[in-house]
Amino acid sequence: MIDWKSLDAERPVLIAGPTASGKSALALEIAARSGGRIINADALQVFANWRVLTARPSPQEEAQAPHALYGHVPGHESYSVGHWLRDIAPLLESGPRPIVVGGTGLYFTALTEGLAQIPEVPATLRAEADALPLPALLDALDETQKARIDCANRARVQRAFEVLRATGTPLWRWQDETPAPLLPRATAQPFLIDAPREWLTPRIERRFSQMLQAGALEEARANLPGWSPALPASKAIGAPELIAHLQGEISLEAAAERAKISTRQYAKRQRSWFRARMKTWQTLSAAAL
């Protein structure tokens, strides 16, 4: 539970936590008690074409306090943490006190620790890296790079390989030259919602059923004509499953069950990130909110 008396009404607030853990409700409560503008830090809630399925705040919730960076990106466009940092920068400099809330750990890390300004990797190079086996990717990296990443994690290894090939400079050197963060953690009030699996799982299952009742299937149907699994927006949890149902591949019941499993797996990855990267954040029990 937050100690409301000690909460500074002037300093920015950061709220991180796994999906379905009550982050948005907490942000609204803070805004109601002490003011502020709620700013999205969820990589999927930025897209305009998925509102229900990404659990974006409803119009009624948005009317209760100023909101920003929700649904402002067309679904066919790419959007990265670098884009998000550029979008949030002016919101930190002026306007109401920021209340940054979301479940994308990389956004919070980049915001509070800085982000290396690495050039974009050409699509042709990415395609080349996709075709290489993990050992070949590792062979291209120096010992310093290997010591800094999980060498069994293909995504991390491939990222280091791509940056090296694209720029001629190891990823670790780019990271060591990271500019100062936009919002150092010490200047903010960071809260991490702790939502154990046994508490979160029933909420995930209830919420997806509520999403279906609120129009998630109709939302998927509206996205069907331009559907492409390669689009970043298509990574919305539950989207591939509902599209598969609409394409006649699986039943709605099977789609819902698969979506719930995907959501639980996503929440597990979120909790792992938070445990590794947010050890100094103040922890709040989800059950006590």
Number of C-alpha atoms within 10 A of each C-alpha: 11 15 6 11 7 7 13 12 16 13 14 20 25 23 24 28 25 29 24 23 25 17 22 21 13 17 23 22 14 21 22 12 11 13 18 25 23 26 22 26 29 24 23 29 26 24 26 16 22 24 21 22 23 23 17 21 19 10 8 8 14 15 10 12 17 16 19 18 18 21 19 12 17 14 21 17 10 12 18 10 18 15 10 19 19 11 13 19 13 10 16 18 11 9 10 16 21 26 26 25 23 23 27 21 23 17 22 26 19 21 23 20 17 20 22 18 12 15 10 10 15 11 9 9 14 17 11 10 18 15 8 11 11 17 12 12 19 19 11 15 18 12 10 12 19 15 10 11 13 12 17 11 10 16 13 13 21 22 16 23 23 24 22 20 17 17 14 9 13 19 21 20 13 18 14 9 12 16 13 14 15 18 18 14 19 8 11 17 16 22 20 23 26 22 21 16 14 8 13 19 19 13 16 21 18 12 16 23 15 13 16 17 12 13 14 23 21 15 18 24 16 13 17 16 8 10 18 14 12 9 14 17 26 21 15 17 21 25 25 19 23 29 22 18 20 18 12 10 13 15 15 18 11 15 21 20 17 17 21 23 17 15 22 22 11 15 24 16 13 18 22 14 15 23 13 8 14 19 10 11 18 14 18 17 14 21 14 9 13
